[in-house]
Amino acid sequence: MVPSVILATAALGWLGPQTAQFVAEIVMICRIASTTYVIRRFRREPLTAGTLLAAVGLAVLGSVIVALKVVLTH
């Protein structure tokens, strides 16, 4: 929902299209990275260094995907 609202601000002229897309992608990367924390919390398991490593790994993977998307589609 939040990325859609951010992109809507570009449609309304409040943000530039590239800025809005960049911010929406950063929000998505953060949401993907936080997935490991959410799963741990639902399972009532303690957070570990592995949790942090998994979150960083997911963020890096998400960033690579976003960069590829930008390079291949723009």
C-alpha positions in Angstrom: 0.0 0.0 0.0 2.7 2.5 0.9 4.6 2.2 -2.4 1.4 2.8 -4.2 0.8 6.0 -2.2 4.3 7.1 -2.9 3.8 6.5 -6.7 0.5 8.4 -6.5 2.4 11.5 -5.2 4.2 11.5 -8.5 0.9 11.3 -10.4 -0.2 14.3 -8.4 3.0 16.2 -9.2 4.2 16.4 -5.6 7.3 14.3 -6.3 9.2 13.8 -9.5 8.5 10.4 -11.1 12.1 9.1 -10.7 12.2 10.2 -7.1 8.9 8.6 -6.3 9.9 5.4 -8.0 13.3 5.4 -6.1 11.6 6.0 -2.7 9.0 3.3 -3.4 11.7 0.8 -4.3 13.6 1.6 -1.1 10.4 1.0 0.9 10.0 -2.4 -0.8 13.6 -3.4 -0.2 13.1 -2.5 3.5 9.9 -4.5 3.7 11.6 -7.5 2.0 14.6 -7.3 4.4 12.3 -7.1 7.5 10.6 -10.4 6.5 13.1 -12.4 8.5 12.3 -10.4 11.7 8.6 -10.8 11.2 8.9 -14.6 10.8 11.1 -14.9 13.9 8.6 -12.8 15.8 5.6 -14.9 14.7 7.5 -18.1 15.7 8.5 -16.5 19.0 12.1 -17.3 18.3 14.9 -15.1 19.5 16.7 -12.9 17.0 20.2 -14.0 16.2 23.1 -13.0 14.1 21.7 -15.3 11.4 18.5 -13.2 11.4 20.5 -10.1 10.8 22.6 -11.8 8.1 19.5 -13.0 6.4 17.9 -9.6 6.4 21.1 -8.0 4.9 21.2 -10.7 2.3 17.6 -10.2 1.3 18.2 -6.4 1.2 21.2 -6.9 -1.1 19.3 -9.3 -3.3 16.4 -6.9 -3.5 18.8 -4.1 -4.4 20.4 -6.1 -7.2 16.9 -6.9 -8.6 15.9 -3.2 -8.5 19.2 -2.2 -10.2 18.7 -4.8 -12.9 15.1 -3.7 -13.4 16.2 -0.1 -13.8 19.0 -1.0 -16.2 16.9 -3.3 -18.4 13.8 -1.2 -18.5 15.0 2.4 -18.7 
